[in-house]
Amino acid sequence: MLRNRVLAGTAAATPGTAARLPRLAGLCGISAHVRLGLQLAHDLWHTQRALADTLARIPAHALPDTLKTDFMACHARTL
């Protein structure tokens, strides 16, 4: 599947795919976590390009400092 679909570009490296391919880490030194990060970066880049015109029309608003602090405090525990 990896060679025929993921590497050929016809399928994404999903969490399930990454979890089923632990031997790949041993073969080339790339963990499932890193593969998923690379896939996420790839998907995000393509999505941002496809939606560039739409994203440019969305107004930006500054978040209040208290909300930023609360958000960072909440998510710091999960990092």
Stockholm file with secondary structure:
# STOCKHOLM 1.0

chainA/1-79         MLRNRVLAGTAAATPGTAARLPRLAGLCGISAHVRLGLQLAHDLWHTQRALADTLARIPAHALPDTLKTDFMACHARTL
#=GR chainA/1-79 SS CIIIIITTTSSCCCHHHHHHCHHHHHHHSCCHHHHHHHHHHHHHHHHHHHTHHHHHTSCCCCCCHHHHHHHHHHHHTTC
#=GC SS_cons        CIIIIITTTSSCCCHHHHHHCHHHHHHHSCCHHHHHHHHHHHHHHHHHHHTHHHHHTSCCCCCCHHHHHHHHHHHHTTC
//
